[in-house]
Amino acid sequence: MFEGFFTVAGTLILVVGILVLCYFTTRKLGRMQPGGGGGRYIRLLERIVIGQDKTIALVQAGDKYLLLGVASSQITVLMELNKEQLTELEVSQGQTADFKSILEMIKDRKK
């Protein structure tokens, strides 16, 4: 009778141990994801999914802001912004500007 009890108790302890291990593993992996790890010099400000395995990300690295195109196999710098350009974008978004006018404003600034 006690053999069956010890088998069930041992199995229960093993299952609980596996669940605890899974919990701590997912917490550690969650911190390694973009935006989850709060880096000291690099921060993910915003990310927009535009397709399967394709995103556009706005990243702050020190005092620079980078607009990145991220695909499953590569990362491409689309544009480098400074603080003034980013502030202009925030102001124009407050005035509900359309996407075309925002892109034209950025393009004019690059020239």
C-alpha positions as CSV (number, residue, x, y, z in Angstrom):
1,M,0.0,0.0,0.0
2,F,2.8,2.4,0.9
3,E,4.6,1.6,-2.4
4,G,1.7,3.1,-4.4
5,F,1.6,6.1,-2.2
6,F,5.3,6.8,-2.6
7,T,5.0,6.4,-6.4
8,V,2.2,8.9,-6.6
9,A,3.9,11.3,-4.2
10,G,7.1,11.1,-6.2
11,T,5.4,11.7,-9.5
12,L,3.5,14.7,-8.0
13,I,6.8,16.2,-6.7
14,L,8.4,15.7,-10.1
15,V,5.5,17.4,-11.9
16,V,5.5,20.3,-9.5
17,G,9.3,20.6,-9.9
18,I,8.9,20.7,-13.7
19,L,6.3,23.4,-13.4
20,V,8.5,25.5,-11.2
21,L,11.4,25.1,-13.6
22,C,9.2,26.2,-16.5
23,Y,8.0,29.2,-14.6
24,F,11.6,30.5,-13.9
25,T,12.7,29.7,-17.4
26,T,9.9,31.7,-19.0
27,R,10.6,34.6,-16.7
28,K,14.3,34.6,-17.7
29,L,13.4,34.4,-21.4
30,G,10.9,37.2,-21.0
31,R,13.6,39.5,-19.7
32,M,15.7,38.8,-22.8
33,Q,13.0,39.9,-25.3
34,P,13.1,43.4,-26.8
35,G,11.6,45.9,-24.5
36,G,11.6,43.4,-21.6
37,G,15.2,43.8,-20.5
38,G,15.6,47.6,-19.9
39,G,19.1,48.1,-21.3
40,R,21.2,50.9,-20.0
41,Y,22.1,52.5,-23.3
42,I,19.7,51.0,-25.8
43,R,15.9,51.1,-25.6
44,L,13.2,49.9,-27.9
45,L,10.7,52.8,-28.1
46,E,8.2,51.4,-30.4
47,R,7.6,48.4,-32.7
48,I,5.0,47.9,-35.4
49,V,4.4,44.5,-37.1
50,I,4.0,44.9,-40.9
51,G,3.9,41.3,-41.9
52,Q,4.8,37.8,-40.9
53,D,8.3,38.0,-39.3
54,K,8.6,41.7,-40.5
55,T,8.5,44.7,-38.1
56,I,9.6,48.3,-38.1
57,A,11.2,49.3,-34.8
58,L,12.2,52.7,-33.4
59,V,15.3,52.3,-31.2
60,Q,17.1,54.8,-29.0
61,A,20.8,54.2,-28.8
62,G,22.4,56.9,-26.6
63,D,21.2,60.3,-28.1
64,K,20.5,58.8,-31.6
65,Y,17.2,57.4,-32.8
66,L,17.2,54.6,-35.4
67,L,14.3,53.4,-37.5
68,L,15.0,49.8,-38.2
69,G,13.4,47.3,-40.6
70,V,13.6,43.9,-39.0
71,A,13.0,40.7,-40.9
72,S,13.6,37.1,-39.8
73,S,17.1,37.0,-41.3
74,Q,18.3,40.6,-41.3
75,I,18.1,44.1,-39.7
76,T,18.3,47.2,-42.0
77,V,18.7,50.8,-40.8
78,L,15.9,52.6,-42.6
79,M,16.6,56.1,-41.2
80,E,18.6,57.8,-38.5
81,L,16.6,60.5,-36.6
82,N,17.7,63.1,-34.1
83,K,15.8,64.5,-31.1
84,E,14.4,67.4,-33.1
85,Q,13.0,65.2,-35.9
86,L,11.4,62.9,-33.3
87,T,9.8,65.9,-31.5
88,E,8.4,67.2,-34.8
89,L,6.9,63.8,-35.5
90,E,5.2,63.8,-32.1
91,V,3.8,67.3,-32.6
92,S,2.6,66.5,-36.1
93,Q,0.9,63.3,-34.8
94,G,-0.9,65.4,-32.3
95,Q,-2.4,67.3,-35.2
96,T,-3.5,64.0,-36.8
97,A,-1.3,64.3,-39.9
98,D,-1.5,61.6,-42.4
99,F,1.3,59.1,-43.1
100,K,2.2,60.7,-46.5
101,S,2.8,64.2,-44.9
102,I,4.9,62.7,-42.1
103,L,7.1,60.9,-44.7
104,E,7.5,64.0,-46.8
105,M,8.5,66.0,-43.7
106,I,11.2,63.5,-42.8
107,K,12.4,63.4,-46.4
108,D,12.6,67.2,-46.6
109,R,14.6,67.2,-43.3
110,K,17.2,64.7,-44.7
111,K,18.0,67.0,-47.7
